[in-house]
Amino acid sequence: MELVDICFNFTSSAFRDDESGVIRRANKAGVKQFIITGSNAQDSEHALQLSQQYEGMFSTAGVHPHLAKDWTDETLQQLHNLATHTQVVAIGEAGLDYNRNYSNHSAQMHALEAQLELAAKLGMPVFLHQRDAHNDFANVLKKYREKLVNVVVHCFTDSEEALRCYIDLDCHIGITGWICDERRGQHLHKSIPLIPSDRLMIETDSPYLLPRDLPQDSHFSKPKGRRNEPAYLAHILNTVAKIRSSSAEIIAQETTQTAREFFSIP
């Protein structure tokens, strides 16, 4: 099986001491391609550098809603310049996050709309984040959707109603190890079968969201710390397959093909 991790926060300092080891373990677990996520202009530059350094790596260029307060006109030009590189395959991570409100709502909205306009202008996919902001997020999507080529709502954790809305808007859906958390992810087990096979992708969002149900003594044994890494994508795959009453091989084939087509990667 060959897997694509569509959200790998490889720029995180958590990976600096063992970059090659992380990639080696991922490859051994079947993860052959990675989308490194950019969270602001500087981070997106770092993501591009890493994607150029390692085989199978691609990156995004964008500003996360947490960092929207730092948006300037210069930011837009920086993202535009980054997007000209062949390794940059999407604009984002952009979106709205009303859970923590590290940036105020107006700043988040401004940064999101600017990035959607940039993606529409360049004809590039958008990599989106939404948490506790569905109504505003959906309204913005409805405004821009016809102008955009491909849209993925990554790390989906919301309600069935929100999921149906995004599917109706022809969005792709990214599923993480959140579904492996018995405390807060069980509601997704009813929603995941509703995602069309050509709209479903999988991701680790590492180093965050380590699957809580990793067994202690197996190929996917829990790490000593709480750091998640792409090697655990195979565990998420198996969980998705079980929820969808399918085989891991079929889900792997479908999600990998979908990811490659979405991001236009070989």
N, C-alpha and C positions, 0 to 999 in steps of 0.2 A: 504494500500500500504506500502511496505517496500522499502526503498531507500538506496543506498550506495553512500556516498560522497567520490570520489576517490582522492580528493586533499583537505585536511584540514590541514592548517599550524598551528596546535595547539600549536606548540612550541613558537609561537609569544607571546611577552609580552602583547599584546592586550587582551589576554584571561586569564591572571593570576588572575585577581580579581574576576572572576565569572565563573570558569571552570564548576562547576556543573550546573549552570544556562544555560550555552550555550548548554550543553549536554541534559538537560531536554527539552529545547525548540526544539532542533533538533529531539529528540525522539517523541515529541508531533506532529511534522510536518511529521513524518513517516521515518525519517532518523535513521536507526538502526545500520548501520556499517560505519566505517570511515577509510580512509587510511591517516595516519599522515605523512606528507612529511618531509624528512630530507634534509637539504641544505648544510651541511658539516659534518665532522666526529662528532664534539661535538654536533651539533644540532640533528644528527641522533641518538646519544646516548640518548638525551632528548626525542626524539620521541618514542624510544623504551620504556623508562621508563613510559611515559604517556600511551602507548598502554598496558602495563602490569598493569597499575593502574585502567583503566576504561574498562568496558564491551563494546564489540563491536568494539574495537579499534585495528588497525594493523598499521604497519609503514614501511617506506622505509629507505634505507641507501645509501646516495650518496652525491655528491658535485655538487651544482648548478654552471652553467657557470659563474655567477657573482663572485663566490669565487674560481674559478679554479686557480687563481694566487697563492693560498696558498697550492696547491697540493704538497705532498711529497711522498716518498716511504712508509713512515709510515702511510700516509693516506690510502693507498691501504690495508695495513694489518688491520687497524682499521675497515674499511668497511667489509673486509672479516670476521673478528671476529663478528661484529654485525649481519652479514647475517646468522650466525649459529643459531640465536634465532628463535623460531617458529613464533613469532609475526612479524618478519621482512619478508615481502612478495614480495619485489621488490628492485632492485638496481636503485638508482636515488634520487633526481631529477638531471639528467645529461643532457647535451645538448650544444647547441650553442646559444649565444645571441649577435648579432652584433648591437643591437639597442642602448645599453648604453655602451658596451665595458668596463665594470668594470674590466675585465681581458682581456689581449690581445688575439688575435685569436689563436696563437700557444699554449698558456696555456690552452685555452678552448678545443682545439682539443686534446691535450695530455690527459686531464682529462676525456674527453668523451670516447676516445678509450680505456683508461685503465679500465673504468667502464664497457664498453661493453665486454671487454675481461673477466672481473671478472664475469659478468652475464652469459656469455657463459660457463665459467669454472664451475660455480655453478648450471647451469640449471635454472636460475631464470628470471622472467620477468624484463623488464627495463621500467622505468618511465622517459619519455624524454620531454625536453623543447626546442623549436625552435622559435626564433624571428629574423626576418630580416637576416636569414642565410640559406635559403632553399637549395641553390645549394651545399654548403659545407656539410650541414647536410644530404642531400639526398645521396651524394656520400659516406659518411661514413656508412650510413645505408645499402646501396647496398653492401658494402664491408663485413659487419658483419651479415647481416640479416639471412643467412642460418645457422649461428651458434647459433642464439638466439631462445628461445622458444616463448615468447610473448613480443610484443612491443606496448606501447601506446605513442602517441604524445599528450601530455596533453595540455589543454587550447589552442586548435587550433584556430587561428585567421587569417590564411594565405589565399591564393588564391585558386580558384577551381583547378587550375593546380597543386598546391602543394598537395591539398587533394587527387586528383586522383593518384598522385605519391605514397603517403603513403598507400593508399588502395591497389595499385598494389604491394606494398612491404609487404602486409599482416599485416599492422599495425592497431591497434585500435585507435580510436579518442576520446579525451575528450573534452566536450563542457561545457563552463562556462557561467556566466552571461554577458559576452561580447556581446552575442546575444541580450541582453536587452538594449543595448546602441544605440540609434538612430543616434549618431554622427559617429560611427566607426564600428558598428557591422551588419549593414544592408546587406552587401554583403554575409554574412554567411547564410542568410535566403534562398539563392538560392543553397547553397552548402550542407547544412545539409541533405536534402532529398536524396542526393547521397550516404550517408554513409550506408552501409549494417547494418541491425538491429543487427547482431551479432558482429559488430565492434564498436558500439556506446556506450559511457559511459558519465555520467554527473558528474559535480563537481562544487564546489563553489570557490575553490582557496582562501577561506577565511583565513585571514581577508581582503583580497584584492578583487577587482572587485565586489563591491556591485551593484546589478542590479539597473540601473538608473530608471527603470519604475515601481519600487515598489509603489503601491498605498499608499496614506497617511492614509486611514481609512479602513483597512481590516485586515484579519488574518496575512497578510504579511506586516504590516505597516512598513514604513521606520524607522530605528533607528535614534536617535538624532545625533549620530556621523556618521562617514563614515565606520564603521567597518562592514564587511560582516561576516556572520556566517552560519553554516550548515543548520539551519532552513530554510534558503531561497532557499535551493535546490529544494524545492517543487515548487517555483515560476519558476525556470529555467526549471524544468520538464514540467510545463504547457506551457511554451513558446515553448519548443522543440516539444511538442505534436501538438500544433497549426501549427507550421511550417511544420511538417510532415503529416498534415491532419489525425492525429490519436487521440486516446484518451489518457488521462494521465495515465489511468490504464494499457493500453497496453505498453506504453513507460516505465512505472515504472517496469513492469514485465520483459521486455526485457533488459533494462539497468542493473537492479539488477542481473539478471541471468548471463549476460555477465561479470559484474564486479566480481562476485563470482567465476566464472570459470577462468577468467583471473588471479586473484590473488590467486586462490586455497584457498578461505576462505569458511567456512561452511555457 
